[in-house]
Amino acid sequence: MSGQILQSGSHIARIATQPQADGTFEGQVFVRLEREPETAETFIPAGIGATEAEALDLARQRALRALNEKEF
């Protein structure tokens, strides 16, 4: 699983991909407030991509929406 961290103020979004059995990749977003522990993350599915790069892009787009709309 690869991943990146995006942050806006006190809001953190961690994005990642998870390989699927059929060879595709699931984009994943985990959001939380900076002061919360990682175990308090909320999972947001971001969709399935044909490649890891596509799934990571889906996750990045969804994470930016979560940060902009403060979906926590």
N, C-alpha and C positions, 0 to 999 in steps of 0.2 A: 504494500500500500504506500503510494507516494502522497505527499501533502505539502501544503503551504499555510501560512498564517496571514490573515488580513485583519487590520484593526482600524477602528474609527472611534476616536475618543476612548471611552471606557468599555466599548463593545469589541469583542473578539470573535472572529469567524475562522475556524480551521477547516480547510478543504482537503479532500482526499479522494482517492479512487480505490475501488475494490474489484478485483477480477471476478468474473462470473464463470460458471461452469461451461457456458456456451461460447466462451472466448471474447465476450463483450466486457465492458467495464461500467460499474455503477459509480456515478458522481455522488459524493457525500459532503454535507456541510454540518459542522458542529458549532453552535453558537453559545456564547456565555458572556457575562459581564466580567471585566478584568479582575475584579475583586473576588470572584467566585472560583472555587477549585475546579480543575479539569473534570472531575467527576460530576459536576453540575451542568455539563454541556447538554444542550438540546439538539437532537438529531433532526436534520431536514434532508430528505432525499432530493437529489438534483436531477435524476434521470439516468438513462443508459446510453452510453456512447459506443460506437463501433471500435474505437481505439482509446487508449488511456488518455491521450492528449485531448480528444473530443470530450471525454467524461470529465476531465479536469477543467476544461473550459465551461462546461455546463455547471459544474460546482462553483466556479469563480463567479459566473453570472448570478447564480442563486444566492451566493454569499453576499455579493454587493447589494442585491435587493434586500436581503435581511438586514444588512448594516444601515442602508438608507432609510428603511421603513421601521427600524428598531424592533425587529421581530424576535423578542427574547422572552 
